[in-house]
Amino acid sequence: MLKALRGSVESLDMTSLAMSAESGWETTDETEAESVSSVVVQLLRRPRWQTLGACRGERVEMFIPDRGGPTARAKQLCARCTVRAECLRYSLAVPDLVGYWAGTNERERRKLRAASRREKASA
């Protein structure tokens, strides 16, 4: 079973959840358990390769910067990531993803998808 670490549900990130062999949730009330369980469901739906990413444990805000915000750190992490190819395939297959994935932003991924469609159409 998965056990959520105590704390605010709003502040959960990838590092806020831990795997546990214990049975059941250690929560203080039913509403918190439901909120945490929806986060867990979303995390379990993610591809397994994401646990190997250089971005694991980093704050999400780094990969979804404000307009004109810093992007160098996200790109540096992506450049040295061992699962960058898997990440790029995933990000190209899911068009509604925002932020940096495999070192590419949304505009760059749209261009890559368009080029791929043109290539397939001409083949």
ROKEBA-266152 format. One line per field, with one value per residue (C-alpha): chain; residue number from 0; x, y, z. Coordinates in nm, 3 decimals. Layout:
BEGIN
c = (A/...)
k = (NUM/...)
xx = (X/...)
yy = (Y/...)
zz = (Z/...)
This chain:
BEGIN
c = (A/A/A/A/A/A/A/A/A/A/A/A/A/A/A/A/A/A/A/A/A/A/A/A/A/A/A/A/A/A/A/A/A/A/A/A/A/A/A/A/A/A/A/A/A/A/A/A/A/A/A/A/A/A/A/A/A/A/A/A/A/A/A/A/A/A/A/A/A/A/A/A/A/A/A/A/A/A/A/A/A/A/A/A/A/A/A/A/A/A/A/A/A/A/A/A/A/A/A/A/A/A/A/A/A/A/A/A/A/A/A/A/A/A/A/A/A/A/A/A/A/A/A)
k = (0/1/2/3/4/5/6/7/8/9/10/11/12/13/14/15/16/17/18/19/20/21/22/23/24/25/26/27/28/29/30/31/32/33/34/35/36/37/38/39/40/41/42/43/44/45/46/47/48/49/50/51/52/53/54/55/56/57/58/59/60/61/62/63/64/65/66/67/68/69/70/71/72/73/74/75/76/77/78/79/80/81/82/83/84/85/86/87/88/89/90/91/92/93/94/95/96/97/98/99/100/101/102/103/104/105/106/107/108/109/110/111/112/113/114/115/116/117/118/119/120/121/122)
xx = (0.000/0.100/0.120/0.119/0.356/0.186/0.151/-0.063/-0.208/-0.156/0.219/0.259/0.513/0.687/0.906/0.611/0.486/0.656/0.611/0.523/0.444/0.199/-0.167/-0.388/-0.350/-0.230/-0.448/-0.631/-0.963/-1.163/-1.129/-0.751/-0.742/-0.954/-0.737/-0.416/-0.554/-0.633/-0.270/-0.152/-0.375/-0.225/0.128/0.056/-0.068/0.268/0.513/0.766/1.063/0.974/1.116/1.458/1.444/1.704/1.406/1.280/1.237/1.271/0.999/0.747/0.769/1.120/0.976/0.677/0.835/0.641/0.649/1.006/1.117/1.443/1.466/1.838/1.824/1.541/1.729/2.051/1.876/1.711/2.041/2.203/1.895/1.921/1.554/1.537/1.438/1.147/1.044/1.046/0.836/0.589/0.572/0.515/0.238/0.052/-0.009/-0.165/0.148/0.280/0.629/0.963/0.979/1.299/1.447/1.173/0.904/0.548/0.628/0.924/0.711/0.439/0.703/0.838/0.485/0.417/0.745/0.664/0.320/0.472/0.730/0.465/0.247/0.529/0.632)
yy = (0.000/0.360/0.579/0.957/1.144/1.385/1.741/1.965/1.794/2.113/2.099/1.740/1.674/1.360/1.350/1.384/1.032/0.718/0.351/0.144/-0.219/-0.116/-0.172/0.134/0.507/0.705/1.010/1.228/1.248/1.111/1.425/1.424/1.055/1.119/1.413/1.220/0.913/1.117/1.237/0.878/0.761/1.029/0.927/0.559/0.640/0.790/0.585/0.388/0.555/0.881/0.741/0.742/1.099/1.357/1.578/1.336/1.521/1.864/2.124/2.129/2.508/2.477/2.300/2.528/2.872/3.195/3.371/3.492/3.306/3.113/2.787/2.710/2.473/2.267/2.240/2.141/1.860/1.736/1.745/1.496/1.279/0.907/0.876/1.179/0.974/0.812/1.151/1.306/1.021/1.063/1.441/1.420/1.164/1.375/1.713/1.890/1.870/2.204/2.310/2.151/1.782/1.626/1.973/2.096/2.353/2.342/2.537/2.313/2.001/2.141/2.194/1.841/1.695/1.896/1.784/1.424/1.454/1.608/1.330/1.060/1.227/1.238/0.876)
zz = (0.000/-0.039/0.264/0.241/0.462/0.697/0.574/0.362/0.056/-0.145/-0.084/-0.205/-0.474/-0.598/-0.288/-0.051/-0.111/0.012/-0.059/0.244/0.311/0.579/0.512/0.509/0.525/0.821/0.781/1.024/0.842/0.548/0.330/0.357/0.263/-0.047/-0.157/-0.103/-0.277/-0.591/-0.595/-0.555/-0.841/-1.067/-0.968/-1.031/-1.381/-1.472/-1.675/-1.472/-1.647/-1.472/-1.149/-1.318/-1.449/-1.349/-1.258/-0.992/-0.665/-0.823/-0.781/-1.062/-1.085/-1.229/-1.535/-1.573/-1.544/-1.554/-1.891/-1.935/-1.624/-1.593/-1.787/-1.781/-1.481/-1.635/-1.964/-1.784/-1.598/-1.916/-2.107/-1.869/-1.811/-1.884/-1.982/-2.210/-2.517/-2.331/-2.195/-2.542/-2.687/-2.403/-2.435/-2.810/-2.761/-2.503/-2.670/-2.370/-2.150/-2.034/-1.940/-2.019/-2.105/-2.242/-2.269/-2.502/-2.441/-2.574/-2.892/-2.975/-2.927/-3.155/-3.425/-3.379/-3.406/-3.722/-3.878/-3.794/-3.956/-4.270/-4.285/-4.253/-4.516/-4.768/-4.709)
